[in-house]
Amino acid sequence: MADKEKKQAAVKSKLHKKKIKKAIISIILIGCITVIVVFNVNNKKDDTKTETVTKENTAKKGNLTVGITESGTMEIGSITQSYELDTSSVGTSSSSSSSGTSSSGSSSSDSSNKSDAQGMQNMGGAMGMAGGQSGSDSSSSTTKTTSSLSGNESVSDSDLVIKKVCITSGQNVKKGDTILKLTTKSVLNVRKLYKAAVSSAKLSLKEAKVDRDSDKLTAEYEYKERIAAGKSAKTTYKATLQSLDSAVVTAQNNYNTAVSGIKTLPSKIKNLKKKIKKAGGSTTVYKSTSTNQNTGSNAGNNTGNMNGTGMGDDKNGGTSGTGTTAGSTGSQSSSNTVTIMQQQLASYQQQLSEYKSNLKNLKSQLKSAKKARKTGKVSAKKTYDAAMLQYSNAKTLYNVAMDGIDDDVKDAQETLKDAQKALKTFEKYAGTGVIKAECSGTVTSVGYEDGETLSTDTDIATYMNSDAVTTSVSVAQDDISEIEVGDTVNISLSAYEGKTFHGKVTSISTTSSGTSTVSYPVVVTMTGDVSSIYAGMSADVTFVTKEVKDVLYISNKAVETEGTKSYVTKKNSDASTTKTQVKTGFSDGHNVQIESGLSEGDTVLIESRVSELN
């Protein structure tokens, strides 16, 4: 154990000596490095030269402002001029109108009207500036061709062909300058299409008016018919009921007559037979040869002074008569009487037979008449109610028919107006054979070459928008309340040191753009001359919170302070200098107001020390 402890102690002693040795070496190295550094510094001091540089600063009058300053970059907007006319819709409208006018029927006219209206609506909607270039020129109507000037068949009558492009990228143009020249042939062809569309729209309007007038007459006729039918409905209803009742009464009477005859005729026949037998006549039944009203009368006339009496059947028109004329003999009177009675007997027997044979049929007829009266009354009531409903709703139905009766005419009028407007727009836009610049500015791109056809899918030109030179800066939440839309701002550009530009706050976002710090984007639009501004320039935007106007000021660097007094080094006219006391006022951080001690145009010196290495 003792040996082991001795060995451990020896090891510890050895390690301790090594640590001391390393520490000594480190101290030596540090000392050497320090000596070298001090030596180099002393040598540099010996090589450095310091000299005083003097700059002049002129006292001048102007405005001094202070505010919130943020940094951003300048952005320049653009204006795109596009092809304004959709001639393809004009061509469609023209073709549809020609097919419509070749038909004579009203249905074909309606179809033509709708087609023309739709075509012209599309044409009217195509007027105005396109929002930008669509991209691909894939359709046949927008396909560009370099051989259009030679009359290539791929160019349709609805295409405007460019004869010459009069602008290039980077060129400055003014509003109204010619930028494209068109071929005379293409202008004439397109004008023809627009005029055809106007003619078609006029024809459609005439057809719409004819249809409207016809529908109006029909509605008025139906109205009058309903009124007339309603007025006569009650009378017709009553007459129908009376007719039905009359038919039942007739059938009932016929049936009653037959029943009564069946009951009474047997007795009459029996009595008449007795009379015939008594008179010595035969009761054998034979057909009556005379059952008219004159039978009894003639018989009576032939009785002479014998006072013979002739009897006629009341049912068959016979009447009794008394003879007033002397007859030839009494035997003749008796014979005639028997004959008449025999004839009456035959009539009675025939009637009885007919009554018996027809009783069933008469009963059926009575039943049918009653049934017909029942169903007829229901049908008549329905007809009456329907007529009265039409009568009471005649005005409403008329108004319904008249509602919207002018819609097609109005649509046709709008179509005509659109077509006329489209023709007018064409004449203004391209009727002279030239396309003019819609704004002033620098051309940044041109979309066409000579010989190509104009397309709504391709922009004609793009201009730099001098009215949209802006910069966007982020303003911290603590300062955003100090800023409002319309506020005037000062803009300093790194490219134009010492020059101040101006602008106005045009928008303030309510959505924070910050992550760690909350801030809000503010857009400032420059005012005044912006011809020297380029996109991407670095800018400092100062939102003015305080301003003093028309004051005398110099650079802050020209003022030296001794205690409570301020002095400047003033340069005299003979180039000598004078230490002059001044009274200072408002400062914007770069310049300071001079309330007294200097005059406008005085020159003061700004001294600064500059060190140079040899």
SEMAR-569298 format. One record per residue (C-alpha): x, y, z. Coordinates in steps of 0.2 Angstrom, whole numbers, padded with zeros to 4 digits, always signed. Example, Ala and Ser with C-alpha at 12.3 -4.5 7.8 and 13.67 -1.06 7.14 Angstrom:
<rs>
+0062-0022+0039;+0068-0005+0036;
</rs>
This chain:
<rs>
+0000+0000+0000;+0014+0012+0004;+0022+0009-0013;+0006+0012-0022;+0003+0028-0013;+0021+0034-0017;+0018+0030-0036;+0002+0040-0036;+0011+0055-0028;+0025+0054-0041;+0012+0054-0055;+0003+0069-0048;+0019+0079-0046;+0024+0075-0064;+0007+0082-0070;+0008+0097-0060;+0026+0101-0067;+0019+0099-0085;+0005+0112-0081;+0017+0124-0074;+0028+0123-0089;+0013+0125-0102;+0008+0141-0092;+0025+0148-0093;+0026+0145-0112;+0009+0153-0114;+0014+0169-0105;+0029+0170-0115;+0019+0169-0132;+0007+0182-0126;+0021+0194-0122;+0029+0192-0139;+0013+0195-0148;+0009+0211-0137;+0026+0218-0142;+0023+0215-0160;+0006+0223-0160;+0013+0238-0150;+0027+0240-0163;+0015+0239-0178;+0004+0252-0170;+0018+0264-0167;+0024+0262-0184;+0006+0266-0191;+0005+0281-0180;+0020+0287-0188;+0013+0284-0206;-0004+0292-0203;-0007+0310-0208;-0022+0321-0203;-0027+0336-0212;-0042+0348-0211;-0054+0349-0226;-0065+0364-0228;-0082+0365-0237;-0093+0380-0241;-0111+0381-0236;-0123+0395-0242;-0136+0402-0231;-0153+0401-0241;-0172+0402-0238;-0184+0387-0239;-0194+0375-0228;-0188+0364-0215;-0197+0348-0210;-0196+0334-0198;-0206+0318-0198;-0206+0299-0200;-0193+0293-0212;-0194+0275-0220;-0185+0267-0235;-0191+0259-0251;-0188+0257-0269;-0196+0266-0284;-0209+0257-0295;-0215+0263-0311;-0232+0257-0318;-0237+0254-0336;-0252+0257-0347;-0257+0244-0360;-0266+0249-0376;-0276+0234-0384;-0286+0231-0399;-0303+0238-0395;-0314+0230-0409;-0322+0213-0409;-0325+0211-0428;-0328+0192-0427;-0345+0195-0418;-0349+0207-0432;-0346+0194-0445;-0357+0182-0435;-0371+0194-0434;-0371+0198-0452;-0372+0180-0458;-0386+0176-0446;-0396+0191-0452;-0395+0186-0470;-0401+0169-0467;-0415+0176-0456;-0421+0188-0469;-0423+0175-0483;-0437+0166-0473;-0455+0172-0474;-0463+0164-0458;-0464+0173-0441;-0455+0159-0433;-0440+0161-0444;-0441+0179-0441;-0441+0176-0422;-0426+0165-0424;-0417+0178-0434;-0421+0192-0422;-0414+0181-0407;-0398+0177-0417;-0395+0195-0422;-0398+0201-0405;-0386+0189-0397;-0373+0193-0410;-0374+0211-0407;-0374+0210-0389;-0358+0200-0390;-0351+0214-0401;-0357+0228-0390;-0349+0219-0375;-0333+0218-0384;-0331+0237-0385;-0318+0245-0373;-0300+0242-0368;-0294+0224-0365;-0287+0221-0348;-0270+0214-0354;-0262+0202-0366;-0271+0184-0366;-0256+0175-0372;-0257+0162-0385;-0263+0166-0403;-0271+0149-0405;-0287+0153-0414;-0288+0156-0433;-0296+0173-0431;-0281+0179-0421;-0267+0170-0432;-0254+0182-0438;-0249+0181-0456;-0235+0190-0465;-0243+0189-0482;-0259+0198-0478;-0253+0213-0488;-0253+0203-0504;-0271+0198-0502;-0268+0181-0494;-0285+0171-0492;-0281+0167-0474;-0286+0185-0470;-0305+0186-0467;-0316+0201-0471;-0317+0204-0452;-0298+0206-0450;-0289+0223-0449;-0272+0221-0457;-0257+0231-0452;-0249+0240-0466;-0235+0248-0455;-0230+0249-0437;-0225+0267-0433;-0217+0265-0416;-0203+0256-0408;-0198+0251-0390;-0190+0265-0380;-0199+0278-0391;-0207+0293-0383;-0225+0296-0390;-0239+0309-0387;-0257+0305-0385;-0264+0305-0403;-0248+0301-0412;-0250+0287-0426;-0244+0271-0420;-0251+0259-0433;-0257+0261-0451;-0269+0249-0458;-0272+0243-0476;-0286+0252-0485;-0294+0235-0491;-0296+0228-0473;-0303+0245-0467;-0316+0245-0481;-0321+0226-0478;-0323+0229-0459;-0333+0245-0462;-0345+0235-0473;-0348+0222-0460;-0352+0235-0447;-0364+0243-0459;-0372+0226-0463;-0374+0223-0444;-0383+0240-0443;-0395+0236-0458;-0398+0219-0450;-0403+0226-0434;-0415+0239-0442;-0424+0225-0451;-0425+0215-0435;-0432+0230-0426;-0446+0231-0440;-0450+0213-0438;-0451+0214-0419;-0463+0228-0421;-0474+0218-0433;-0474+0204-0421;-0478+0215-0407;-0493+0223-0416;-0500+0206-0421;-0498+0200-0403;-0507+0216-0397;-0522+0213-0409;-0523+0195-0403;-0523+0200-0385;-0536+0213-0388;-0547+0202-0398;-0547+0188-0385;-0551+0201-0372;-0566+0207-0381;-0571+0189-0384;-0570+0185-0366;-0581+0200-0361;-0594+0196-0374;-0595+0177-0369;-0596+0182-0351;-0610+0194-0355;-0620+0181-0365;-0616+0167-0353;-0631+0169-0342;-0644+0170-0356;-0636+0155-0364;-0636+0146-0347;-0655+0150-0344;-0660+0145-0362;-0650+0128-0360;-0659+0124-0344;-0676+0129-0352;-0672+0118-0367;-0668+0103-0356;-0684+0106-0345;-0694+0107-0361;-0687+0091-0368;-0692+0082-0351;-0710+0090-0352;-0712+0084-0370;-0707+0067-0366;-0717+0066-0350;-0733+0072-0360;-0730+0059-0373;-0728+0046-0360;-0744+0052-0350;-0754+0053-0366;-0750+0035-0370;-0754+0029-0353;-0770+0039-0353;-0775+0032-0370;-0771+0014-0365;-0783+0017-0350;-0797+0027-0359;-0798+0020-0377;-0804+0002-0373;-0820+0010-0366;-0822+0022-0381;-0820+0007-0393;-0833-0003-0383;-0846+0011-0384;-0842+0014-0402;-0845-0004-0407;-0861-0004-0398;-0867+0011-0408;-0861+0003-0424;-0871-0013-0420;-0886-0003-0416;-0885+0006-0432;-0883-0010-0441;-0865-0008-0446;-0851-0020-0445;-0838-0019-0431;-0825-0027-0441;-0809-0017-0440;-0802-0009-0455;-0791+0006-0458;-0798+0022-0457;-0798+0032-0474;-0803+0049-0466;-0799+0054-0449;-0797+0073-0453;-0807+0087-0446;-0819+0087-0461;-0826+0069-0457;-0839+0074-0445;-0843+0090-0454;-0846+0081-0470;-0856+0068-0462;-0867+0081-0454;-0869+0090-0470;-0876+0074-0478;-0889+0071-0465;-0901+0084-0472;-0917+0086-0464;-0915+0070-0454;-0905+0079-0441;-0891+0066-0443;-0876+0069-0432;-0858+0066-0437;-0844+0063-0424;-0826+0066-0427;-0811+0060-0416;-0804+0074-0405;-0787+0066-0406;-0786+0065-0425;-0793+0082-0428;-0811+0077-0431;-0826+0088-0425;-0844+0086-0423;-0855+0095-0435;-0874+0097-0438;-0880+0096-0455;-0890+0111-0461;-0892+0106-0479;-0905+0095-0484;-0899+0077-0489;-0906+0066-0502;-0913+0052-0491;-0913+0046-0473;-0905+0029-0478;-0890+0039-0485;-0888+0048-0468;-0888+0032-0458;-0876+0024-0470;-0864+0038-0468;-0865+0039-0450;-0860+0020-0448;-0846+0023-0460;-0839+0038-0449;-0841+0027-0433;-0832+0013-0442;-0818+0025-0447;-0817+0031-0429;-0817+0014-0422;-0802+0010-0433;-0793+0026-0427;-0796+0021-0409;-0790+0004-0412;-0774+0010-0421;-0770+0023-0407;-0772+0010-0394;-0761-0002-0403;-0748+0012-0406;-0749+0017-0387;-0746+0000-0381;-0731-0004-0393;-0723+0013-0390;-0726+0014-0371;-0709+0006-0367;-0700+0017-0379;-0709+0033-0373;-0704+0028-0355;-0686+0026-0360;-0687+0043-0369;-0693+0051-0353;-0679+0043-0343;-0666+0048-0355;-0673+0066-0356;-0672+0067-0337;-0655+0060-0337;-0650+0072-0351;-0657+0086-0341;-0647+0082-0325;-0630+0080-0335;-0635+0095-0346;-0637+0106-0331;-0620+0101-0324;-0612+0104-0341;-0621+0120-0344;-0616+0126-0326;-0598+0122-0330;-0598+0131-0346;-0607+0146-0338;-0594+0146-0324;-0579+0145-0336;-0586+0159-0346;-0589+0170-0331;-0571+0165-0325;-0565+0171-0342;-0576+0186-0340;-0570+0191-0323;-0551+0188-0327;-0552+0195-0344;-0543+0211-0339;-0530+0201-0330;-0527+0189-0344;-0526+0204-0356;-0513+0212-0345;-0503+0196-0344;-0503+0195-0363;-0498+0213-0364;-0484+0211-0351;-0468+0210-0359;-0475+0212-0377;-0463+0226-0380;-0448+0216-0374;-0443+0210-0391;-0445+0227-0398;-0434+0235-0384;-0421+0221-0387;-0421+0225-0405;-0419+0243-0401;-0404+0240-0390;-0397+0229-0403;-0398+0243-0416;-0391+0255-0404;-0376+0243-0400;-0374+0241-0419;-0374+0259-0422;-0362+0263-0408;-0351+0249-0414;-0350+0257-0431;-0347+0274-0423;-0333+0267-0412;-0325+0258-0427;-0325+0274-0437;-0317+0284-0423;-0305+0270-0419;-0299+0264-0436;-0310+0272-0449;-0296+0284-0455;-0285+0269-0457;-0273+0273-0442;-0273+0268-0424;-0267+0282-0413;-0259+0282-0396;-0271+0283-0381;-0258+0291-0369;-0242+0300-0369;-0226+0291-0362;-0212+0280-0367;-0215+0264-0376;-0209+0249-0367;-0215+0235-0379;-0224+0233-0396;-0235+0218-0400;-0236+0218-0419;-0226+0219-0435;-0230+0225-0453;-0242+0213-0461;-0250+0205-0446;-0268+0206-0442;-0275+0215-0426;-0282+0203-0412;-0290+0206-0396;-0278+0193-0389;-0262+0204-0392;-0258+0221-0385;-0254+0234-0397;-0241+0243-0386;-0236+0246-0368;-0231+0263-0361;-0223+0269-0345;-0236+0277-0334;-0229+0293-0328;-0244+0295-0317;-0240+0279-0307;-0222+0282-0301;-0224+0275-0283;-0214+0268-0268;-0220+0257-0254;-0213+0258-0237;-0217+0250-0220;-0222+0261-0206;-0222+0255-0188;-0238+0253-0178;-0232+0267-0166;-0231+0279-0181;-0245+0274-0192;-0258+0285-0183;-0248+0300-0188;-0251+0296-0207;-0266+0299-0217;-0271+0297-0236;-0267+0313-0245;-0253+0318-0234;-0238+0327-0243;-0222+0318-0241;-0204+0322-0245;-0194+0309-0255;-0175+0308-0256;-0166+0297-0269;-0149+0291-0267;-0146+0294-0285;-0149+0313-0283;-0141+0318-0267;-0147+0334-0260;-0162+0335-0271;-0179+0333-0263;-0194+0326-0273;-0212+0326-0267;-0227+0315-0267;-0243+0310-0258;-0249+0296-0248;-0261+0286-0259;-0265+0271-0249;-0263+0264-0231;-0265+0245-0229;-0274+0239-0213;-0265+0223-0213;-0249+0221-0204;-0234+0216-0215;-0222+0213-0200;-0217+0197-0192;-0207+0201-0177;-0212+0220-0177;-0229+0226-0182;-0229+0238-0197;-0241+0243-0211;-0237+0245-0230;-0240+0263-0236;-0240+0268-0254;-0233+0285-0260;-0236+0292-0277;-0223+0304-0283;-0229+0321-0290;-0221+0334-0301;-0208+0330-0314;-0204+0311-0314;-0195+0310-0330;-0178+0307-0322;-0185+0293-0311;-0181+0274-0314;-0188+0259-0307;-0178+0251-0293;-0170+0267-0287;-0168+0268-0268;-0178+0281-0259;-0181+0288-0242;-0199+0294-0238;-0202+0307-0225;-0219+0309-0218;-0219+0327-0212;-0225+0329-0194;-0219+0347-0192;-0213+0361-0204;-0207+0378-0204;-0209+0388-0220;-0198+0401-0229;-0184+0402-0216;-0165+0405-0217;-0155+0389-0214;-0138+0382-0216;-0131+0365-0213;-0130+0359-0195;-0111+0354-0197;-0107+0373-0200;-0113+0377-0182;-0101+0376-0167;-0107+0378-0149;-0098+0386-0135;-0107+0385-0119;-0125+0392-0123;-0119+0402-0138;-0118+0396-0156;-0105+0402-0169;-0101+0400-0187;-0086+0403-0198;-0091+0416-0210;-0082+0419-0226;-0080+0437-0231;-0079+0444-0249;-0060+0446-0248;-0059+0427-0244;-0055+0431-0225;-0065+0423-0212;-0074+0429-0197;-0081+0420-0182;-0099+0425-0181;-0111+0422-0167;-0128+0416-0173;-0145+0412-0166;-0152+0395-0171;-0170+0389-0171;-0179+0374-0179;-0168+0359-0185;-0173+0345-0197;-0158+0335-0192;-0148+0340-0207;-0151+0359-0208;-0154+0372-0194;-0164+0388-0195;-0154+0404-0192;-0164+0417-0184;-0150+0430-0183;-0132+0433-0187;-0133+0429-0206;-0141+0434-0222;-0147+0425-0237;-0132+0421-0248;-0119+0422-0234;-0106+0408-0235;-0101+0398-0220;-0087+0385-0219;-0088+0368-0213;-0072+0360-0206;-0069+0342-0205;-0053+0332-0201;-0048+0318-0213;-0034+0305-0209;-0024+0297-0223;-0011+0283-0223;+0005+0285-0232;
</rs>
